[in-house]
Every structure is written in structure tokens, then in C-alpha cells.
């Protein structure tokens, strides 16, 4: 390439030199001699040489301009001949051709990837729409979305609001990575849609991709499964009270009535029978009160009040709860640790979240009642834009079978437990649009995570 550039310079230099020589020679001949006709020829040669110089320079400039303009306009259809060209032109044209071929290759790959992704989106069974956050115009709508909304196309997010106002609001307000469950009626059909948003930065600005998944079938199956588990627990609890009551009332009835069903003279009963009668009545009373308490507990579980949301410092929340239970832990020789990020804030009902933490800490303390080296740690941290409060113990852990049932109302492994603490805690977290997750292995302790 260096030799070719030298050749280019030499050719330019020769042409400029010829223009100067012909020009000065023409002037000299015209002014100093009588051969004016020769001067005309000299000026003509100078003009031809000057024109050739300009044409030679402009040709190189034109090729470069066309090449750069093609790149600017995304047009790679220009061709550059490699035949009958000098060495410099050959190398330049070869470089242009190589670059254009690379651009064409990249364009083909880009188009191929675009068509591939378009086919994947179109054939996806999950309804997808995409819209620009600037003008809310929908530019992507796959076949599954058309089938879901019963529309061949939607022009903007406002069109979704016309189908269902609540769904339109959810689509507009969801941030990237957020998920929300929405009940909608489309074409007289009730759907439970799980709506997930993802923001993408494009050249034109921010673009939001929304997926809609009808999970009504899955929810129905889970609901049936939950009802079956709940009915089993309810049946067990009611039987535990109803069967002894039924048995005792039958025994008492036999004691106070004769064979004909008439009431006996209770004054004729011996002291031992009277004592048995008194114990039986007390037992019936106790079991009846237990059944009433059970029903009241069910009512409490079914009626979670609306949270009064306020901005709360997580560190202060943890300190207040641990201070409340510290004495109880010390009495049971269990170490209670607390660590928190002072700058973390959450928007919650402080009293309700305190109740969740108290439930979890009491459960942890009871799990460690026989462990002299028992230790419970409460900590908070930020992870993936989520604030997490974790309660971790080094207790015996929970086996897999129990782990599947601990959030079922009234399920308990404790002798005196009501079985509503964790169920209530889960409902409180759901009321805050949060999550309550548990991680446990037998012999390796248990961790509960409150995720906001």
C-alpha cells in the first residue's frame, strides 16, 4: 500500500509539474518570441493536463464519497471494478469491496437473526406485545396475543384499556421484572392472567415487552389441591372435638335416662356415677369451647385487614421486634442476633409485619427449645431490587413432607399449636404484594425470607 501511495503522489506531482511547465512555456513563447501559434498549443496542453489532474483527483474522491455515502445510507449495493485498474486503484477498490462484503454479511446475519426471533415470537404459545414507552404505540403482537384479545391487531396501550381498564393500568404501570396477577373477562370468559414486564433499550428509546399467561387452569388445580388439604385438616380438627363430644353425650345420656328413655332420679345415683357425670359434662364443655375457638381462629384467618401502608425503616423494625423477644430468648438460653442495613426502607403496615416476624421468631425459639447452642439470626439486605428480611435458625430443620404443608391453615406439628401462625403470616405478606419463602434441610436449620 505504501508503494501505491508513492505512485499516487508521483502521478499527481508529474501532472502539476507539466501544468506549470506548459503554462510558463506558453507565457514565455507568447511574450518573448514571434511563435504565438506555438504558445496556443502549449496553453492547450496545459489545459488538457490540468483537466486530467482534476479528473484524476475527483475520480478517487468520488469513489470514496460514494463508499461513505453508501455506508451512511445503509446501501451496500455499490460495486468497484478490479479489472484494468492501476495498482493504487486496484488496492483501493479491493479494500472497498472487502468492507462492503463484510457489511453485506453482517446485514444478512442481522436479517437472519431478526426473522428467526420473529418466528420464535410468532410461534410462542405465550401472548406477547411490545410497545414504545414514548408514544405507547404497540409495534409487536404475536399470534397468541391476537387469540387472547380476540383482535387482529392493537394500535396502542389505550386499546387494551378499552378491552379491560384494570389490565390497561397494569400494563402501563408495571416496571421491568415486575409481575402481577389480574382477573379479566374477555369475550365473556373469565381469565386469570399473569402479566410480566421487561424493559429493553433500543436506538429509538425505551421499549417495553409484556407477556400474558392465562394460569386459570393451574390456579384451579392449586385451589382444588388447597381445598383438599384444608378439608383434611378441618375434618381432623372437627373429628378430634366432635367424636369425644358425641361419645361422652351418649354415655351421659345412658347415665341419666332409663331403658324407656325417661329421665332417672339423679339423687339415686351413687357418688362415683355423679363424679363421672360431672367430669363428662366438663369434658364436653371444654371440647365445645375448643371447637368454638377453632371456628374463631378460622374467621381471623379469613379476614385479613387492609394494610395501612407507611414508609418504615427496616433496621428500626428489626430492633423493636428483637428487643421485644430478647428476654424470652435469654430465658431459654438461645442467642438472638440482629443485623440490618440502616439505609433500607420499605412501604408496609409496620404492625402487621411485626406480627409476621414475631410468629417466625417464636417458631424458631420453639424449634430450638432442646438446643443449648441454639442461635437465631435476623438480617436484612437488598438483592435484585428486592428488600429481604431473613430469619435463620440452626435448629433441626424441616423434612420435605412437612415443608409442603406448613402454610396450610391449622396444620401444626406442635402439641399446643393452632396451626394458623404461618398461614396468617403468608396472607399478610401477600396483602403487601410480597412473598414468604422457606428454605430448610433436616439437620441444617431453617431460613424464612420475607421478600418485599
C-alpha angles and dihedrals in degrees: 000000000000091000090050092052090051088051090051091051092048092051092049090046093049092050093048090047092051091049090052094045094048091046097050091041092052091049092048094048092046096049104031104036141038094240095100091152089062090053089055089056091047092052089047091053089048091052092048092048092047091049090049090050092052092045091049092051095043092050091059091042092048093052091050092046092049090048094050093042090052090053091047092051093041089242114141098168096104117114128202120205119233094189125096092004128134119244096268094046090046092054093045093047090046090052091047091048093048093050093046091050090053091049090049090050091051091048092051091049091048092050091045091051090046093052091045093052090043090054091047092050093044094049094042113117090217114087110242134184130176128198140173113253090214100063100006089234114156111229100164128052121153128206094263090055091050089052092047096050094034088230130119090218143352120214101198145353088267087067089060089051089055089055092047123350094207092052091049091053092049092050091050098047103038112112124214111292094012122127131198135180115227132184112216137168114221120176090349091305123120112227132184104211124194103208119199126182131204125182121213127189112226131172091262093051138269117349125192124211116200126192125196121199122184104220097169092116092050091046091049090052092047091046091053090047091049092048091050091051092045093048090051090053093043091048090050093049094044092047090051089060103028099050095053090045091050092047095047094046088052090051092046091048090054090049096052100037132059130224091280093052095252121138114263124228099262091200089069093058114107119243093256093056090046090052090049089049092051093048091048093052091047090050091050089049092049094048090046091053089048090053091049090050089050091053091047090050089052089052090051090052093049095051111058108172120235109269117250098224120214136156107267131186107234094210093055091047092054093045092053094049096045091047089053093054100031095096092049090051093048090050089056092045093243122140115231116197127187130188127166144166106253092210097057117109131178132188105234146122098272096205093052094048090047088056090053092051092046090052092050094045092049090050090049092050092050091048089056099044093116095038113097091188093048116150133180124191126196115192140158131209144157120253128170092343090308127115111224129193111191130193110198129181134181093223131129094287128224126280120236096253093052091043090063093055107036093099094050110110114258094007109133140159092198124096094228100026123123094208095226102095098087093035090053091046091051091051091049090053091048090050086058091048087246135121136242112206131179130205119187144152127187109263094009104079133246135271126197117195123202104202120196 
